[in-house]
Amino acid sequence: MSPRAFPAVVLAAALVPAAALLLSPASARSDDPASAPAAAEAASAGPRICLLPLGKHDARLLGKAAAGIKAYYRFPVKVMDKLPMPTSAYYPARKRHRADKLLDYLDETVVPSSGCAIVIGFTSQDISTTKGSSRDWGIFGLGRISGTSAVVSTFRLGRKTADRKLVAARTIKVVNHELGHVLGLPHCPTPACMMNDAEGSIKTVDREQGNLCDSCRKTVQSLFHVVIPEGKPDWDTLLQ
């Protein structure tokens, strides 16, 4: 496990596939039924991604996350009907949910009936994992390398800023970073790469341009036979 963190907060981490838990499945719906044919064609290749709202969540940021996946990876995206946070993942000592158990829940209960290759849980509630000697470390996101699930929390993304566009950009970067893990990418040492480890600071995320380095991009292209753009996303359009 290699978390991206800033003071008492892990930004992102990667896990190898593990066991699974329980609860009821969710049905999926298109998040953009009126999308233009050109947009649908652009997002027609690669694995289908489901975004699942879990418990309390910001609907605007959820929409930005879906748009961010489409804009950069160009994968088809569905937004699923909201589900409550599973009680099996709740950690009462800190009044938040364990991200690893959320991934277990998604793998076991949601992914099989989702119609998607990958499900990303999306919430504004606090999530955590174990980091080194810290039993319960607050995080932004967690994804299993070469697995089928990830989870992202916006709980900390808006701290110390009222800039809605900055929060949206952070959300897109974290979601696409976690998706990168699920697609098979570990953390990358290249400073500007979207898969770079934050090494203790959210400023690293803000400095990232939102795109993969050449090595990571070519890895995903080779694994999934897709074409990913070399440059950064069109942030002006995404953040409108």
C-alpha positions as CSV (number, residue, x, y, z in Angstrom):
1,M,0.0,0.0,0.0
2,S,1.5,3.3,-1.0
3,P,-0.6,6.3,0.1
4,R,-0.5,9.8,-1.2
5,A,-0.9,12.0,1.9
6,F,-0.9,15.5,3.4
7,P,-1.0,16.1,7.2
8,A,-3.1,13.3,8.6
9,V,-4.7,12.8,5.2
10,V,-3.9,10.2,2.6
11,L,-4.8,11.4,-0.9
12,A,-4.7,8.1,-2.7
13,A,-3.5,4.6,-2.3
14,A,-3.3,1.3,-4.2
15,L,-4.2,-2.1,-3.0
16,V,-3.8,-5.6,-4.6
17,P,-7.1,-7.4,-5.0
18,A,-8.5,-8.9,-1.8
19,A,-11.7,-10.5,-0.4
20,A,-15.2,-9.1,-0.6
21,L,-18.3,-8.3,1.6
22,L,-22.0,-7.8,1.2
23,L,-25.2,-5.7,0.6
24,S,-27.7,-5.0,-2.2
25,P,-26.8,-4.2,-5.9
26,A,-27.6,-1.0,-7.7
27,S,-29.0,-0.4,-11.1
28,A,-27.1,1.8,-13.6
29,R,-28.4,4.7,-15.7
30,S,-26.8,6.8,-18.3
31,D,-25.4,10.0,-16.9
32,D,-25.8,11.9,-20.2
33,P,-28.7,10.4,-22.2
34,A,-28.9,13.4,-24.5
35,S,-25.2,13.4,-25.4
36,A,-24.3,14.2,-28.9
37,P,-23.3,11.3,-31.3
38,A,-19.7,12.7,-31.5
39,A,-19.3,12.6,-27.8
40,A,-20.7,9.0,-27.6
41,E,-18.3,7.9,-30.3
42,A,-15.4,9.5,-28.5
43,A,-16.2,7.5,-25.4
44,S,-17.0,4.2,-27.1
45,A,-13.6,2.4,-26.6
46,G,-12.2,0.8,-23.5
47,P,-13.8,-0.6,-20.3
48,R,-17.1,0.8,-19.2
49,I,-16.8,2.7,-15.9
50,C,-19.6,3.1,-13.4
51,L,-19.7,5.9,-10.9
52,L,-21.7,5.0,-7.8
53,P,-22.9,7.7,-5.5
54,L,-22.6,6.4,-1.9
55,G,-24.4,8.1,0.9
56,K,-24.0,11.9,1.0
57,H,-22.4,13.2,-2.1
58,D,-22.0,16.4,-4.2
59,A,-24.0,15.9,-7.4
60,R,-22.2,18.7,-9.2
61,L,-18.8,17.1,-8.5
62,L,-20.1,13.7,-9.4
63,G,-21.0,15.1,-12.8
64,K,-17.6,16.7,-13.1
65,A,-16.0,13.3,-12.3
66,A,-17.9,11.6,-15.0
67,A,-17.0,14.3,-17.5
68,G,-13.4,14.1,-16.4
69,I,-13.2,10.3,-17.1
70,K,-14.7,10.8,-20.6
71,A,-12.6,13.8,-21.5
72,Y,-9.2,12.2,-20.6
73,Y,-9.6,8.4,-20.8
74,R,-12.4,8.6,-23.3
75,F,-14.1,5.5,-21.7
76,P,-17.9,5.1,-21.6
77,V,-19.2,6.2,-18.2
78,K,-22.5,5.4,-16.4
79,V,-23.7,7.0,-13.2
80,M,-25.5,4.5,-11.0
81,D,-28.5,5.1,-8.7
82,K,-27.4,6.2,-5.2
83,L,-26.8,3.6,-2.5
84,P,-26.4,4.2,1.2
85,M,-22.9,3.7,2.7
86,P,-22.7,0.0,3.8
87,T,-22.8,-0.5,7.5
88,S,-20.1,-3.1,7.2
89,A,-17.6,-0.4,6.4
90,Y,-18.4,2.0,9.2
91,Y,-15.6,2.6,11.8
92,P,-17.4,4.0,14.9
93,A,-14.3,4.9,16.7
94,R,-13.6,7.7,14.2
95,K,-17.2,8.0,12.8
96,R,-16.1,7.4,9.2
97,H,-15.9,4.5,6.7
98,R,-13.1,2.2,6.0
99,A,-12.1,2.5,2.3
100,D,-10.8,-1.1,2.0
101,K,-14.1,-2.4,3.2
102,L,-15.9,-0.2,0.8
103,L,-13.9,-1.8,-2.0
104,D,-14.8,-5.2,-0.7
105,Y,-18.5,-4.2,-0.8
106,L,-18.2,-2.9,-4.3
107,D,-16.4,-5.9,-5.6
108,E,-18.7,-8.4,-4.0
109,T,-22.1,-6.7,-4.4
110,V,-22.1,-3.9,-6.9
111,V,-19.7,-4.8,-9.7
112,P,-21.2,-8.2,-10.8
113,S,-24.6,-6.6,-11.6
114,S,-23.4,-3.2,-12.7
115,G,-22.8,-3.9,-16.4
116,C,-19.4,-2.2,-15.9
117,A,-15.9,-3.4,-15.8
118,I,-15.0,-1.0,-13.0
119,V,-17.1,0.7,-10.3
120,I,-15.9,3.8,-8.5
121,G,-17.7,4.7,-5.3
122,F,-18.2,8.5,-4.9
123,T,-19.0,10.2,-1.6
124,S,-18.6,13.4,0.4
125,Q,-18.4,11.4,3.6
126,D,-15.0,10.7,5.3
127,I,-13.1,7.6,4.5
128,S,-9.9,6.0,5.8
129,T,-7.4,3.2,5.6
130,T,-4.3,1.9,7.4
131,K,-1.1,3.6,6.6
132,G,2.1,2.3,8.2
133,S,1.8,2.4,11.9
134,S,-1.4,4.5,11.7
135,R,-4.5,2.3,12.1
136,D,-6.9,4.8,10.7
137,W,-5.6,7.4,8.3
138,G,-8.1,9.7,6.5
139,I,-7.8,9.6,2.7
140,F,-9.1,11.1,-0.5
141,G,-9.3,7.9,-2.5
142,L,-8.3,4.2,-2.7
143,G,-8.1,2.0,-5.8
144,R,-7.0,-1.7,-6.2
145,I,-4.3,-2.1,-8.8
146,S,-5.6,-4.2,-11.7
147,G,-8.8,-4.7,-9.7
148,T,-12.5,-3.8,-10.4
149,S,-13.1,-1.0,-7.9
150,A,-12.1,2.3,-6.4
151,V,-13.6,4.8,-4.0
152,V,-13.2,8.6,-3.8
153,S,-14.2,11.0,-1.1
154,T,-14.5,14.8,-1.6
155,F,-14.6,15.3,2.2
156,R,-11.2,17.0,2.3
157,L,-10.9,18.4,-1.3
158,G,-12.7,21.6,-0.5
159,R,-10.8,22.5,2.7
160,K,-9.2,25.9,3.0
161,T,-10.6,27.1,-0.4
162,A,-13.9,28.5,-1.6
163,D,-12.8,28.1,-5.2
164,R,-15.4,25.7,-6.7
165,K,-13.4,25.2,-9.9
166,L,-10.3,24.2,-7.9
167,V,-12.3,21.7,-5.9
168,A,-13.8,20.3,-9.2
169,A,-10.3,20.0,-10.7
170,R,-9.0,18.2,-7.6
171,T,-12.0,15.9,-7.8
172,I,-11.3,15.0,-11.5
173,K,-7.6,14.4,-10.8
174,V,-8.3,12.2,-7.8
175,V,-10.9,10.1,-9.6
176,N,-8.7,9.7,-12.7
177,H,-5.7,8.9,-10.4
178,E,-7.7,6.1,-8.7
179,L,-9.0,4.8,-12.0
180,G,-5.4,4.7,-13.1
181,H,-4.6,2.3,-10.2
182,V,-7.5,0.1,-11.2
183,L,-6.3,0.1,-14.8
184,G,-3.0,-1.4,-13.5
185,L,-0.8,1.7,-12.8
186,P,1.2,2.0,-9.6
187,H,2.4,5.4,-8.3
188,C,4.8,7.0,-10.7
189,P,8.0,8.8,-9.9
190,T,7.6,11.3,-12.7
191,P,6.8,14.7,-10.9
192,A,4.1,16.0,-13.3
193,C,2.4,12.6,-13.9
194,M,-1.2,12.2,-12.7
195,M,0.0,8.9,-11.0
196,N,2.7,10.7,-9.0
197,D,2.6,10.2,-5.2
198,A,1.7,13.5,-3.4
199,E,4.3,12.8,-0.7
200,G,2.5,14.7,2.0
201,S,1.0,17.7,0.2
202,I,-2.2,18.5,-1.6
203,K,-0.1,21.1,-3.5
204,T,1.3,18.2,-5.6
205,V,-2.3,17.5,-6.8
206,D,-2.8,21.1,-7.6
207,R,0.5,21.2,-9.6
208,E,-0.5,18.2,-11.7
209,Q,-1.9,18.9,-15.1
210,G,-4.3,16.0,-15.1
211,N,-2.6,13.8,-17.6
212,L,-0.4,10.7,-17.5
213,C,3.3,10.7,-18.4
214,D,4.3,9.0,-21.6
215,S,5.2,5.8,-19.9
216,C,1.9,5.4,-17.9
217,R,-0.1,6.5,-20.9
218,K,1.5,4.0,-23.2
219,T,1.0,1.3,-20.5
220,V,-2.8,1.9,-20.4
221,Q,-3.0,2.1,-24.2
222,S,-1.2,-1.2,-24.5
223,L,-3.3,-3.0,-21.9
224,F,-6.7,-1.8,-23.2
225,H,-6.0,-1.1,-26.9
226,V,-7.2,2.5,-26.6
227,V,-5.8,5.9,-27.5
228,I,-5.3,8.4,-24.7
229,P,-4.4,12.0,-25.6
230,E,-0.9,13.1,-24.9
231,G,-1.8,16.6,-23.5
232,K,-3.7,17.7,-20.5
233,P,-7.5,17.8,-20.5
234,D,-9.4,20.9,-21.7
235,W,-9.8,22.4,-18.2
236,D,-11.6,25.5,-19.4
237,T,-14.4,23.3,-20.8
238,L,-14.4,20.8,-18.0
239,L,-14.7,23.4,-15.3
240,Q,-17.4,25.6,-16.9
